[in-house]
Amino acid sequence: MSEQPRNTREKIQKTAIELFSEQGYEQTSLREIADRLGVTKAALYYHFKTKEEIAASFFDSYASDVDEICEWAEGEPRSIETRIEIVRRYSEVIQAHVPVLKFMYHNQAALSRLDRGSIFRERIIRLHNLMVDENDPLINKLRAWDSLSSLYSAWITYRGARHADPGELYDASMQISISLLQANDAGTDTLPSQVAVPE
């Protein structure tokens, strides 16, 4: 029985991101990706014509996942429960795309050529717009922005992330994020000392 194209594409993406992470995007060739997969370059070419196409597909997958969150949130009330659910779902997307997001973070030059950096910025802005109202005070807007940024930072830019227990990292980053949202909901300038993280 032949393998489904979707599974083949996913294997190519996984292998490519591994090689990009190990030896750098610029230093990785399509031939090396094919060799690691154990397929011919022609077989790889059937799914992706260039390594640029492979890299671009990473961002499209991330964008699709974030768009799903936004589409769900657009039909929900602007409540603290909805905001917490947005950050919970966004945290799951980040965890699912850690290798891709790290690639984005470490390969800004490649991003500019691929014209995909805007995908990340546009999705963060879209999420943020669903968490605040236009007339909210600036401090509320910044807290909402930081509630999203802290999730990204915990998994992508925090240098201790690779040594941290994933469960503890999730709990800590969610506590920070939720505490910011709860401070907005309470209309105070102080953060609660204890924050319950949803399962």
N, C-alpha and C positions, 0 to 999 in steps of 0.2 A: 504494500500500500504506500503510495507516495505521500510525502510530508506536505501539510497544508502550507500555502505561501505565507500566511500570517506568522506561523511558527518559525519559518525560515527567516523572515525579516527580523523577527525578534531575536533570533540567534545571532544574526549578523550584527544587529545593533549592540547586543550584549558583548560580543567579541570585540567589536570596534572600540567601544568605550573602555574596555579593559586595556587594549593596546594603547589608546590615546592617553590613558592614565599612567601606564607604565613607562612609555617612552616619548610621549608628547605627540600632539596632533600633527605638527609639521613633519616629524620624523617617521610617521607611520604611512605606509603605502597600501594601496588596494591589494597588491599581491600578498603582503604580510597578513592582511585580514583573511584573505582566501586560504592561505597556507595554514593559519591557526584553526580555521574552520574545517580544514581537510577537504576543501572543494576547489574546483578550477576557478580561475579568474573569470572565465566565461559564465560559469554558474552564478557567481556573485554579481556579475554584470547584468544578469537577468532582472535582479531586484534593485540594484543601485548602480548607476553608471559611474559615479565618482565617490570619493570619500566625503566630499562636500555634501552630496545628497544624503549620505548616511548621517552626518552631523546635523544637517537641517531637520532630519526626521525626528531626532531627539526632542527638539524644541516643539515640534508640532504635537508630539505625544503629551508633553508637559502642558502645553496650551489647552489641549482638548480636555485634560483632567481638571484644570482650573476652571474652564468654561462650564463644566458640569456643575461645579460648586456654585458658580454665579447664577446659572439658570435655575438651580434649586432655590437659592436664596432670594431671587427676584419674586418668587411666589409666596414668600414667608413674611410675617410681620417683622417690623424693625424693633425687635425685642432683645434683651440681654441673652435670652436662650438661643435666639437665632445667631447672634454674634459669636457666642461660644461655640455653637455648632460649626460656624464658618471656619473658625481657627482650628477646631478639631479635625475637620475634613482637610483643611489646607496642610496641617501637620502630616497627615497620612500621605498626601500627594508629595510633599517634600521627601519623606522617607522613601517613597517608591522611586524617586528620581535623584537620590543623593549622588550617584556617579555622574549623571548628566549635569546637575547643578554645580558640582565641583569642577567639571570640565568647563562650564560656562565661566566660572569664577577665575579659573587659571588660564583661560585662553581668550582673553578679551580681543586680541588682534584678529584671531580667527573669526570671532563673532562679528566683527565689523565687516569682514569680507563676505560672510554668509548672510549678513543683514538679518540676523535673528535675535540680536540683543533686545530689540524693541518688544519682542514677544513677552519676555520676562517683565519688563517695565509696564507694559499695557495690562497684563493680568493682575499685577499687584495693585495698580491704580483701580482697576475694575472691582477687585475685592474690597479695597478700602472704601470706595464709593458706596458699597452696600452696607458698610458698618457705621457710617456717619451721615448726618444731614447737613445740607449746605450752610445752615445758620448756626451750626454747633460752634461753641467756643474753640479757639485754636488749640487749647490744651487737650480738648477731647479728640480733635482730629489727630494730634500728635500721638496721643495714647493709642488710638486705634491703629495708626501706622506702625508704631513700635510693637504692638501686639502681633502683627504679621512679621515684622522684621526680626523679632526675637526668635521666632520659630526657624526662620531661614538661618540666622546666625548660629543657633545652637547646633544645627546639623552640618552646616557648610563652612562657616568661617571660624568657629571656635576651635582652637588648636587642640584642646583636650578631648574633642568629640570621639576620636578614633579609639581612645583608651577608656571611654565611659561606658557603663552598662546602658544598652539601648533603652531599657525600661526606665531607668533613673533619668536618662537624658530626656525622654518623652515627658515624664512627670514634671521635671524641673522647668522645662521650656513651656509646658502648658500652664503651670502655676503662674509663671511670670506673665504670660499672655493674658490669661483670664483675670489676673489681679488688675491689670491695666484696664480691661473692659469693665470690671466691676467698679473701679474707681470712677469711671465715666458715668456708669448707671447710678451710682450713689450721689454724683455731683459734688464730690469732695476732692481735696488735694492730697489726700492720704491714701495709702494702699492697705487693704486688709492683711492681717498677720497670717491668716490661714485661708487657703483656697482649695476647694474641693475640685479635683480633676475628674471629669466624666469618664466612665469606662468606655 
